[in-house]
C-alpha cells in the first residue's frame, strides 16, 4: 500500500515514506475483526484511525529513518536519510522543515544551507517542499495509503511483540499490513518484501500531539528569497 507520488526534494521523499503508516483500525472487538474478510478489516481499520486522530510513526523505509507524530493538520518529528536529519512541523496551516547547512546543501543544492540552516523553512516555494503537506495530516495521509495496488487478502493471525495481529496482504506489491486483533484494530506495522531496516511501526494512537508555531524570527519563507 505505497503512497502515491514523491516530491523532487529528498526531504519530501523522506516524509512520503511515512505514508506507509497511514493504515489503521476500528473499535470492533478482536473476535469480530479476526473473522472479517480482508476488505472489511481494512474498513474497520480506517474507522479506528479516524477515531483515534493521532499516531506515532517510527522505523525505516528505503533507508529513511522516521520518527513522526501526526494528527489532524498537525505533525512533529524528524526524518533522516544518509546521515542527514531534519526536524518537521505542521501547525497553523503551514508545514516547516529545519535542518543544518549539510542537510540543505545535500537535499536542495550546494549553497542553499547558507540561507536556510537552523531556520524553520516554510514548505513550498524555492525549497520545493510543498508536497510535505500531504503527509502531515492524518486524514490526507490515510487517503493516500488506504488504496491497495492489488487485491487484498487475509494473511492470517499471528503475534508481534507478543500481541495478536491480523495480516492483510496486497497482491500488488506483496506488502502486509498488520492490524491489532486485541482491542481497537489499529495498524501495528507494514512489512514489504525486500525492504531493509526496521519496518514502519505505528503506536501511540490517540495520544495528544502538541505543536507550537516557531518564532517569527526563526522562519524563512523560501518564496521570498531572491534568485
N, C-alpha and C positions, 0 to 999 in steps of 0.2 A: 504494500500500500504506500508507494512513494509519493512525495509531494510533487505537485505539478509546477515546473518552472524553477529556474535559478537566475539570480542576478549576475551581472558581469563581474562585480567585485567579489573577491574571495570572502570578504566578511559576510556578504549576503549568503553565499553558499554554505557558510558555517551554520547560520541560523536556519537556512532552508532544511538542513538535516533534521532540525528539531521537528519538522512537520511529521516525521515518522512517529512522533509521540502523541499525536492528536487523538488516536482511537480510544474509546472509553466505554464504561458500562452503566447499567441501570440499577434501580433499587430492588430488583427481583431477588428472590431467595436463591441460595446456592443450588438447591434441588431443582427448581424450575429452570434455571439457566443451563444446567448440565443436560437437561432433557430437551432443550430447544434446538431447532435446526439452525444452521450457521447464520442465515440471514436475520433471524430473529435475535440471535445472540448479539449480532452487530447493532441491531436497532436498540436493544436494551442497553448496549454499551453507550450509544450516543446519548440516550436519555440520562444515564447516570453522570456522564461527564458534564453535560449541560447543567444538571442539578448541582454538582459539586462546585463548578465555577472556576476552580484553580487546579493547577498541577505543578509538580516539581519534576523536571526532566533532567536526567543525568546519563552519562555514557558516551560512547563513540559511534560515529557513523562516517565511514570513508576516511578514517584518520582524523576526524574532527572530534574534539572533546567538548561536551556540552554540560552546562550547569545553569539551568534557567528555571525561573518560577514564572508561570504565565497565568493570567486571569482574563477578565473581560476588559479589554483596552488598557491593560497594564502588564508589564513584564520587567524582570530584572534578573541579572546574572552575568555569566561570562561565556565566551566562545573562544576556543583555542585550536589553531592549526599550524603545524610545522613550527611549533615553539612561539607563535605569535598569538597574543591574547588581547582581547578587547572586552571591556565592560559594555553592557547593553541596558538601556532603559526604555520603557514605553510608558508615558504618562502625559496627561493633558492633551491627548490627541496628537502627540509627536513621538517619534522614535529617535533615540540618540545612541551613538557609539562613542566610546572613549578608549583610545589606545595610545601607546607611546610612539616615538618617532619611527622606530623599527617596524611597528605594526603598519602604520600608514604608508611608509615608503614601500613596504613589501606587498601591500594589497591595493593601493591606489596610485602607485607610481613614485619613483625617486623624487625627493624634494617635497612631497606632499606633507610629510611629517613636520617640516619646519613651521607650517601654519596650523596644523591640526593636533600635534602631540599634546597630550594632557588636557585637552578640551573635550567637552561634550559636543559632538558633531551631529547636527540635525540630519536625519536621513533624507536623501534626495539631493537634488542639485548636482554640484560638481563632484561630490563623492560617489554619486551613482548608487546610493544605498536605499532608494525609495522602496524596493521590494521587501525590505525588512518588515515593514508594517503589516504585511500579510501573515507574518509568522509570530507576531507579538500580541495576538488577541486569540483567546481560546476558541471563540466561535468561528473565526475565519480559518484558524488552524485546522479545526475538525472538518470544515467544509472542503479543505484541500485533500485531506488524507483518508476520509471515510468513503472513498470510491475505489473499490478494488480494481486492479488492472485486468483481472481474470475472474474466474468463478470461485466463490468461497466454498470451503468445505470444512467440516469439523476435523480437527487433528487430534482429538481425544482429550482425556482428562489426565493431568499429571501434577507434579508439585514443583514449585520453585521457591527456594529458601524455606522449605517445609510447609508451604501453603498451597492448597489445591487451586489449579487454574485450568481453564478450558482453552484449547488452541483453535484458532481459525486460520486455515491455510488459504493463501491467494495463489491460484493456479498461474497467474500472470508472471510473477517473479519468484514464486516459491516461498515468500516470506510467511512467517507465522506470528500472528498477534495472539498473545496470551492474556486472557481476561480472568480476573479473580472469580473463583467459584464459591467463595465463602464471604457472605455479605454482599454489599453492592459490587456489581461486576465491573469494577474499574480495570483499565489496562494495567498490566504488570510489566511487560516487555515486548519488543518485536525483534525476532531473530530472522536474519536473511542469509541464505546460503552464500558462502564465500566471503562474508563480511569478517573483518578482523577487529580486534579490540573488544572491550565490554559493549554489549548491545545497549541501545537506548532503553532506559528504565524509568518507569513512571511511579511516583509516590506522592505523598502529601496532598492527596485530593481533598479539596475543601479548606485547606489551611489558608489563612489570610495572606495576601500579597500586598505589602505596603510599599509604595513608591512615592518619593518626593521629587518634584521638579528640580533640576540643577539650578544653581545660582546663575543669574543672567550673565554675569561677567565671566562665567566659565563655559558659555555656549558659543559655538561657531556655526553659523548657517553658511554652508559652502556656496549656496546660491548667491551670496552677496560678495564673494571673493572675486577679484579681478582676474582676467585671463581665462 
